[in-house]
C-alpha cells in the first residue's frame, strides 16, 4: 500500500494498520466496537458531543476488516 495519496497529498489512513499483526488488529477492532457502543449510548441519552465520530469509527472498523480479510487470504 502507498504511504500517501498522490492526488490529495494526504497520508494514507490504512498504512499504519498494515504493519500490525492479526491479534493487534483484532484488539483494535474490539476497542473501536466498544467506542461505537459508547457513542450509541451517548446518543440515546442525549449526551452526544461529537457526532462525526460515528462515521470515523465505522470506517476504521471497515479498514481493519479489509486488512484482516487480506491477511487471511495470504
Biopython code that builds the backbone (N, CA, C, O; Angstrom):
import numpy as np
from Bio.PDB.StructureBuilder import StructureBuilder

atoms = [
    (1, "UNK", "N", (0.834, -1.185, 0.000)),
    (1, "UNK", "CA", (0.000, 0.000, 0.000)),
    (1, "UNK", "C", (0.876, 1.245, 0.000)),
    (1, "UNK", "O", (2.021, 1.232, 0.452)),
    (2, "UNK", "N", (0.308, 2.299, -0.513)),
    (2, "UNK", "CA", (1.040, 3.549, -0.582)),
    (2, "UNK", "C", (0.986, 4.262, 0.761)),
    (2, "UNK", "O", (0.028, 4.118, 1.520)),
    (3, "UNK", "N", (2.031, 5.033, 1.038)),
    (3, "UNK", "CA", (2.079, 5.810, 2.265)),
    (3, "UNK", "C", (1.185, 7.035, 2.191)),
    (3, "UNK", "O", (0.686, 7.503, 3.214)),
    (4, "UNK", "N", (0.978, 7.560, 0.979)),
    (4, "UNK", "CA", (0.117, 8.726, 0.827)),
    (4, "UNK", "C", (-0.560, 8.676, -0.529)),
    (4, "UNK", "O", (-0.119, 7.979, -1.443)),
    (5, "UNK", "N", (-1.625, 9.420, -0.634)),
    (5, "UNK", "CA", (-2.366, 9.518, -1.882)),
    (5, "UNK", "C", (-1.762, 10.660, -2.681)),
    (5, "UNK", "O", (-1.832, 11.806, -2.236)),
    (6, "UNK", "N", (-1.168, 10.398, -3.847)),
    (6, "UNK", "CA", (-0.511, 11.476, -4.595)),
    (6, "UNK", "C", (-1.487, 12.538, -5.087)),
    (6, "UNK", "O", (-1.089, 13.686, -5.285)),
    (7, "UNK", "N", (-2.741, 12.188, -5.285)),
    (7, "UNK", "CA", (-3.708, 13.164, -5.780)),
    (7, "UNK", "C", (-4.051, 14.202, -4.715)),
    (7, "UNK", "O", (-4.215, 15.381, -5.030)),
    (8, "UNK", "N", (-4.159, 13.776, -3.465)),
    (8, "UNK", "CA", (-4.537, 14.706, -2.397)),
    (8, "UNK", "C", (-3.372, 15.082, -1.492)),
    (8, "UNK", "O", (-3.472, 16.010, -0.689)),
    (9, "UNK", "N", (-2.263, 14.352, -1.629)),
    (9, "UNK", "CA", (-1.077, 14.574, -0.792)),
    (9, "UNK", "C", (-1.379, 14.382, 0.697)),
    (9, "UNK", "O", (-0.731, 14.982, 1.554)),
    (10, "UNK", "N", (-2.356, 13.551, 0.988)),
    (10, "UNK", "CA", (-2.700, 13.224, 2.371)),
    (10, "UNK", "C", (-2.085, 11.874, 2.723)),
    (10, "UNK", "O", (-1.954, 11.005, 1.860)),
    (11, "UNK", "N", (-1.713, 11.698, 3.973)),
    (11, "UNK", "CA", (-1.191, 10.387, 4.360)),
    (11, "UNK", "C", (-2.298, 9.335, 4.320)),
    (11, "UNK", "O", (-3.461, 9.625, 4.598)),
    (12, "UNK", "N", (-1.918, 8.129, 3.975)),
    (12, "UNK", "CA", (-2.871, 7.026, 3.915)),
    (12, "UNK", "C", (-3.330, 6.669, 5.321)),
    (12, "UNK", "O", (-2.522, 6.633, 6.249)),
    (13, "UNK", "N", (-4.612, 6.407, 5.482)),
    (13, "UNK", "CA", (-5.137, 6.040, 6.793)),
    (13, "UNK", "C", (-4.973, 4.556, 7.066)),
    (13, "UNK", "O", (-5.107, 4.104, 8.203)),
    (14, "UNK", "N", (-4.685, 3.806, 6.020)),
    (14, "UNK", "CA", (-4.567, 2.364, 6.178)),
    (14, "UNK", "C", (-3.115, 1.939, 6.424)),
    (14, "UNK", "O", (-2.874, 0.846, 6.937)),
    (15, "UNK", "N", (-2.168, 2.772, 6.073)),
    (15, "UNK", "CA", (-0.748, 2.420, 6.188)),
    (15, "UNK", "C", (-0.330, 2.038, 7.610)),
    (15, "UNK", "O", (0.380, 1.045, 7.770)),
    (16, "UNK", "N", (-0.733, 2.774, 8.649)),
    (16, "UNK", "CA", (-0.306, 2.365, 9.997)),
    (16, "UNK", "C", (-0.877, 1.010, 10.426)),
    (16, "UNK", "O", (-0.303, 0.334, 11.279)),
    (17, "UNK", "N", (-1.992, 0.623, 9.840)),
    (17, "UNK", "CA", (-2.618, -0.644, 10.211)),
    (17, "UNK", "C", (-1.946, -1.838, 9.550)),
    (17, "UNK", "O", (-2.020, -2.952, 10.067)),
    (18, "UNK", "N", (-1.297, -1.621, 8.428)),
    (18, "UNK", "CA", (-0.707, -2.723, 7.673)),
    (18, "UNK", "C", (0.436, -3.407, 8.413)),
    (18, "UNK", "O", (0.667, -4.601, 8.223)),
    (19, "UNK", "N", (1.145, -2.673, 9.246)),
    (19, "UNK", "CA", (2.277, -3.244, 9.959)),
    (19, "UNK", "C", (1.897, -4.014, 11.207)),
    (19, "UNK", "O", (2.763, -4.606, 11.851)),
    (20, "UNK", "N", (0.626, -4.019, 11.563)),
    (20, "UNK", "CA", (0.197, -4.678, 12.792)),
    (20, "UNK", "C", (-0.120, -6.145, 12.540)),
    (20, "UNK", "O", (-0.465, -6.546, 11.428)),
    (21, "UNK", "N", (0.007, -6.931, 13.597)),
    (21, "UNK", "CA", (-0.309, -8.357, 13.495)),
    (21, "UNK", "C", (-1.823, -8.556, 13.549)),
    (21, "UNK", "O", (-2.576, -7.630, 13.850)),
    (22, "UNK", "N", (-2.244, -9.764, 13.256)),
    (22, "UNK", "CA", (-3.675, -10.085, 13.263)),
    (22, "UNK", "C", (-4.259, -9.885, 14.664)),
    (22, "UNK", "O", (-5.361, -9.356, 14.809)),
    (23, "UNK", "N", (-3.527, -10.304, 15.682)),
    (23, "UNK", "CA", (-4.018, -10.147, 17.055)),
    (23, "UNK", "C", (-4.158, -8.677, 17.431)),
    (23, "UNK", "O", (-5.124, -8.289, 18.088)),
    (24, "UNK", "N", (-3.193, -7.861, 17.014)),
    (24, "UNK", "CA", (-3.272, -6.422, 17.299)),
    (24, "UNK", "C", (-4.460, -5.789, 16.585)),
    (24, "UNK", "O", (-5.147, -4.934, 17.144)),
    (25, "UNK", "N", (-4.696, -6.212, 15.352)),
    (25, "UNK", "CA", (-5.826, -5.677, 14.593)),
    (25, "UNK", "C", (-7.152, -6.074, 15.231)),
    (25, "UNK", "O", (-8.073, -5.260, 15.311)),
    (26, "UNK", "N", (-7.249, -7.312, 15.680)),
    (26, "UNK", "CA", (-8.483, -7.762, 16.329)),
    (26, "UNK", "C", (-8.721, -7.012, 17.635)),
    (26, "UNK", "O", (-9.860, -6.682, 17.964)),
    (27, "UNK", "N", (-7.654, -6.745, 18.376)),
    (27, "UNK", "CA", (-7.789, -5.990, 19.621)),
    (27, "UNK", "C", (-8.231, -4.556, 19.340)),
    (27, "UNK", "O", (-9.067, -4.005, 20.057)),
    (28, "UNK", "N", (-7.672, -3.963, 18.306)),
    (28, "UNK", "CA", (-8.056, -2.597, 17.951)),
    (28, "UNK", "C", (-9.504, -2.547, 17.470)),
    (28, "UNK", "O", (-10.237, -1.608, 17.782)),
    (29, "UNK", "N", (-9.910, -3.561, 16.709)),
    (29, "UNK", "CA", (-11.297, -3.622, 16.238)),
    (29, "UNK", "C", (-12.258, -3.745, 17.419)),
    (29, "UNK", "O", (-13.314, -3.114, 17.430)),
    (30, "UNK", "N", (-11.896, -4.552, 18.406)),
    (30, "UNK", "CA", (-12.733, -4.698, 19.596)),
    (30, "UNK", "C", (-12.855, -3.367, 20.336)),
    (30, "UNK", "O", (-13.940, -2.995, 20.784)),
    (31, "UNK", "N", (-11.746, -2.661, 20.460)),
    (31, "UNK", "CA", (-11.761, -1.354, 21.129)),
    (31, "UNK", "C", (-12.630, -0.354, 20.363)),
    (31, "UNK", "O", (-13.360, 0.428, 20.972)),
    (32, "UNK", "N", (-12.554, -0.379, 19.041)),
    (32, "UNK", "CA", (-13.383, 0.517, 18.232)),
    (32, "UNK", "C", (-14.865, 0.173, 18.376)),
    (32, "UNK", "O", (-15.709, 1.068, 18.421)),
    (33, "UNK", "N", (-15.179, -1.105, 18.446)),
    (33, "UNK", "CA", (-16.580, -1.508, 18.627)),
    (33, "UNK", "C", (-17.105, -1.063, 19.984)),
    (33, "UNK", "O", (-18.269, -0.682, 20.107)),
    (34, "UNK", "N", (-16.259, -1.111, 20.997)),
    (34, "UNK", "CA", (-16.669, -0.608, 22.317)),
    (34, "UNK", "C", (-16.918, 0.897, 22.263)),
    (34, "UNK", "O", (-17.885, 1.397, 22.838)),
    (35, "UNK", "N", (-16.042, 1.604, 21.573)),
    (35, "UNK", "CA", (-16.230, 3.051, 21.414)),
    (35, "UNK", "C", (-17.520, 3.343, 20.665)),
    (35, "UNK", "O", (-18.248, 4.275, 21.006)),
    (36, "UNK", "N", (-17.797, 2.548, 19.649)),
    (36, "UNK", "CA", (-19.018, 2.718, 18.867)),
    (36, "UNK", "C", (-20.250, 2.493, 19.753)),
    (36, "UNK", "O", (-21.225, 3.239, 19.662)),
    (37, "UNK", "N", (-20.204, 1.482, 20.593)),
    (37, "UNK", "CA", (-21.308, 1.213, 21.511)),
    (37, "UNK", "C", (-21.502, 2.382, 22.477)),
    (37, "UNK", "O", (-22.629, 2.816, 22.718)),
    (38, "UNK", "N", (-20.397, 2.887, 23.026)),
    (38, "UNK", "CA", (-20.484, 4.019, 23.955)),
    (38, "UNK", "C", (-21.067, 5.250, 23.277)),
    (38, "UNK", "O", (-21.837, 5.986, 23.894)),
    (39, "UNK", "N", (-20.717, 5.484, 22.025)),
    (39, "UNK", "CA", (-21.292, 6.614, 21.288)),
    (39, "UNK", "C", (-22.794, 6.442, 21.101)),
    (39, "UNK", "O", (-23.557, 7.402, 21.214)),
    (40, "UNK", "N", (-23.212, 5.211, 20.814)),
    (40, "UNK", "CA", (-24.654, 4.964, 20.662)),
    (40, "UNK", "C", (-25.391, 5.227, 21.967)),
    (40, "UNK", "O", (-26.501, 5.759, 21.957)),
    (41, "UNK", "N", (-24.783, 4.860, 23.083)),
    (41, "UNK", "CA", (-25.407, 5.112, 24.385)),
    (41, "UNK", "C", (-25.472, 6.615, 24.669)),
    (41, "UNK", "O", (-26.468, 7.105, 25.202)),
    (42, "UNK", "N", (-24.416, 7.341, 24.315)),
    (42, "UNK", "CA", (-24.421, 8.795, 24.497)),
    (42, "UNK", "C", (-25.511, 9.433, 23.654)),
    (42, "UNK", "O", (-26.189, 10.358, 24.101)),
    (43, "UNK", "N", (-25.679, 8.940, 22.438)),
    (43, "UNK", "CA", (-26.709, 9.488, 21.562)),
    (43, "UNK", "C", (-28.098, 9.221, 22.140)),
    (43, "UNK", "O", (-28.971, 10.088, 22.103)),
    (44, "UNK", "N", (-28.290, 8.023, 22.671)),
    (44, "UNK", "CA", (-29.595, 7.654, 23.224)),
    (44, "UNK", "C", (-29.946, 8.476, 24.456)),
    (44, "UNK", "O", (-31.118, 8.760, 24.703)),
    (45, "UNK", "N", (-28.936, 8.859, 25.229)),
    (45, "UNK", "CA", (-29.196, 9.630, 26.443)),
    (45, "UNK", "C", (-29.102, 11.129, 26.213)),
    (45, "UNK", "O", (-29.291, 11.912, 27.144)),
    (46, "UNK", "N", (-28.812, 11.534, 24.986)),
    (46, "UNK", "CA", (-28.758, 12.958, 24.670)),
    (46, "UNK", "C", (-27.469, 13.644, 25.074)),
    (46, "UNK", "O", (-27.434, 14.871, 25.169)),
    (47, "UNK", "N", (-26.417, 12.893, 25.314)),
    (47, "UNK", "CA", (-25.137, 13.464, 25.737)),
    (47, "UNK", "C", (-24.121, 13.508, 24.601)),
    (47, "UNK", "O", (-22.924, 13.663, 24.844)),
    (48, "UNK", "N", (-24.582, 13.376, 23.384)),
    (48, "UNK", "CA", (-23.696, 13.301, 22.221)),
    (48, "UNK", "C", (-23.010, 14.636, 21.979)),
    (48, "UNK", "O", (-23.676, 15.650, 21.773)),
    (49, "UNK", "N", (-21.678, 14.641, 22.003)),
    (49, "UNK", "CA", (-20.952, 15.887, 21.766)),
    (49, "UNK", "C", (-20.154, 15.861, 20.462)),
    (49, "UNK", "O", (-19.819, 16.915, 19.921)),
    (50, "UNK", "N", (-19.849, 14.665, 19.955)),
    (50, "UNK", "CA", (-19.032, 14.554, 18.741)),
    (50, "UNK", "C", (-19.669, 13.565, 17.762)),
    (50, "UNK", "O", (-19.211, 12.428, 17.653)),
    (51, "UNK", "N", (-20.711, 13.981, 17.057)),
    (51, "UNK", "CA", (-21.400, 13.045, 16.161)),
    (51, "UNK", "C", (-20.563, 12.589, 14.971)),
    (51, "UNK", "O", (-20.864, 11.556, 14.374)),
    (52, "UNK", "N", (-19.522, 13.332, 14.613)),
    (52, "UNK", "CA", (-18.682, 12.937, 13.482)),
    (52, "UNK", "C", (-17.912, 11.646, 13.759)),
    (52, "UNK", "O", (-17.431, 11.000, 12.827)),
    (53, "UNK", "N", (-17.793, 11.272, 15.016)),
    (53, "UNK", "CA", (-17.045, 10.065, 15.355)),
    (53, "UNK", "C", (-17.751, 8.792, 14.900)),
    (53, "UNK", "O", (-17.099, 7.765, 14.714)),
    (54, "UNK", "N", (-19.082, 8.839, 14.715)),
    (54, "UNK", "CA", (-19.802, 7.665, 14.223)),
    (54, "UNK", "C", (-19.200, 7.184, 12.910)),
    (54, "UNK", "O", (-18.831, 6.017, 12.779)),
    (55, "UNK", "N", (-19.104, 8.085, 11.940)),
    (55, "UNK", "CA", (-18.577, 7.712, 10.623)),
    (55, "UNK", "C", (-17.109, 7.329, 10.697)),
    (55, "UNK", "O", (-16.683, 6.373, 10.048)),
    (56, "UNK", "N", (-16.339, 8.059, 11.473)),
    (56, "UNK", "CA", (-14.906, 7.788, 11.577)),
    (56, "UNK", "C", (-14.650, 6.388, 12.144)),
    (56, "UNK", "O", (-13.829, 5.638, 11.615)),
    (57, "UNK", "N", (-15.350, 6.049, 13.208)),
    (57, "UNK", "CA", (-15.164, 4.737, 13.830)),
    (57, "UNK", "C", (-15.650, 3.632, 12.900)),
    (57, "UNK", "O", (-14.992, 2.599, 12.766)),
    (58, "UNK", "N", (-16.792, 3.839, 12.259)),
    (58, "UNK", "CA", (-17.340, 2.839, 11.340)),
    (58, "UNK", "C", (-16.358, 2.563, 10.201)),
    (58, "UNK", "O", (-16.149, 1.410, 9.824)),
    (59, "UNK", "N", (-15.763, 3.614, 9.660)),
    (59, "UNK", "CA", (-14.814, 3.444, 8.559)),
    (59, "UNK", "C", (-13.525, 2.772, 9.024)),
    (59, "UNK", "O", (-12.942, 1.975, 8.288)),
    (60, "UNK", "N", (-13.078, 3.086, 10.232)),
    (60, "UNK", "CA", (-11.876, 2.438, 10.754)),
    (60, "UNK", "C", (-12.108, 0.944, 10.976)),
    (60, "UNK", "O", (-11.218, 0.131, 10.726)),
    (61, "UNK", "N", (-13.303, 0.584, 11.446)),
    (61, "UNK", "CA", (-13.632, -0.830, 11.608)),
    (61, "UNK", "C", (-13.610, -1.520, 10.248)),
    (61, "UNK", "O", (-13.097, -2.633, 10.126)),
    (62, "UNK", "N", (-14.158, -0.872, 9.234)),
    (62, "UNK", "CA", (-14.162, -1.442, 7.882)),
    (62, "UNK", "C", (-12.741, -1.595, 7.349)),
    (62, "UNK", "O", (-12.433, -2.592, 6.695)),
    (63, "UNK", "N", (-11.879, -0.632, 7.618)),
    (63, "UNK", "CA", (-10.480, -0.729, 7.175)),
    (63, "UNK", "C", (-9.804, -1.945, 7.808)),
    (63, "UNK", "O", (-9.106, -2.704, 7.136)),
    (64, "UNK", "N", (-10.024, -2.112, 9.107)),
    (64, "UNK", "CA", (-9.415, -3.242, 9.815)),
    (64, "UNK", "C", (-9.962, -4.561, 9.278)),
    (64, "UNK", "O", (-9.207, -5.514, 9.084)),
    (65, "UNK", "N", (-11.272, -4.620, 9.038)),
    (65, "UNK", "CA", (-11.863, -5.842, 8.486)),
    (65, "UNK", "C", (-11.272, -6.167, 7.119)),
    (65, "UNK", "O", (-11.036, -7.334, 6.807)),
    (66, "UNK", "N", (-11.033, -5.150, 6.309)),
    (66, "UNK", "CA", (-10.435, -5.355, 4.989)),
    (66, "UNK", "C", (-9.033, -5.938, 5.116)),
    (66, "UNK", "O", (-8.685, -6.881, 4.406)),
    (67, "UNK", "N", (-8.240, -5.390, 6.004)),
    (67, "UNK", "CA", (-6.872, -5.880, 6.191)),
    (67, "UNK", "C", (-6.885, -7.310, 6.730)),
    (67, "UNK", "O", (-6.089, -8.145, 6.298)),
    (68, "UNK", "N", (-7.787, -7.595, 7.675)),
    (68, "UNK", "CA", (-7.878, -8.953, 8.215)),
    (68, "UNK", "C", (-8.254, -9.954, 7.123)),
    (68, "UNK", "O", (-7.740, -11.073, 7.102)),
    (69, "UNK", "N", (-9.141, -9.561, 6.225)),
    (69, "UNK", "CA", (-9.525, -10.430, 5.114)),
    (69, "UNK", "C", (-8.343, -10.656, 4.178)),
    (69, "UNK", "O", (-8.121, -11.772, 3.708)),
    (70, "UNK", "N", (-7.587, -9.598, 3.910)),
    (70, "UNK", "CA", (-6.407, -9.726, 3.054)),
    (70, "UNK", "C", (-5.379, -10.659, 3.686)),
    (70, "UNK", "O", (-4.796, -11.498, 3.000)),
    (71, "UNK", "N", (-5.156, -10.514, 4.989)),
    (71, "UNK", "CA", (-4.163, -11.352, 5.664)),
    (71, "UNK", "C", (-4.630, -12.803, 5.737)),
    (71, "UNK", "O", (-3.806, -13.717, 5.721)),
    (72, "UNK", "N", (-5.930, -13.022, 5.817)),
    (72, "UNK", "CA", (-6.455, -14.390, 5.854)),
    (72, "UNK", "C", (-6.248, -15.080, 4.509)),
    (72, "UNK", "O", (-6.102, -16.301, 4.455)),
    (73, "UNK", "N", (-6.236, -14.312, 3.435)),
    (73, "UNK", "CA", (-6.043, -14.874, 2.101)),
    (73, "UNK", "C", (-4.597, -15.178, 1.767)),
    (73, "UNK", "O", (-4.320, -15.867, 0.785)),
    (74, "UNK", "N", (-3.689, -14.684, 2.553)),
    (74, "UNK", "CA", (-2.259, -14.888, 2.274)),
    (74, "UNK", "C", (-1.794, -16.259, 2.684)),
    (74, "UNK", "O", (-0.620, -16.588, 2.518)),
]
sb = StructureBuilder()
sb.init_structure("model")
sb.init_model(0)
sb.init_chain("A")
sb.init_seg("    ")
for serial, (resi, resn, name, xyz) in enumerate(atoms, 1):
    if name == "N":
        sb.init_residue(resn, " ", resi, " ")
    sb.init_atom(name, np.array(xyz, "f"), 0.0, 1.0, " ", f" {name:<3s}", serial, name[0])
structure = sb.get_structure()
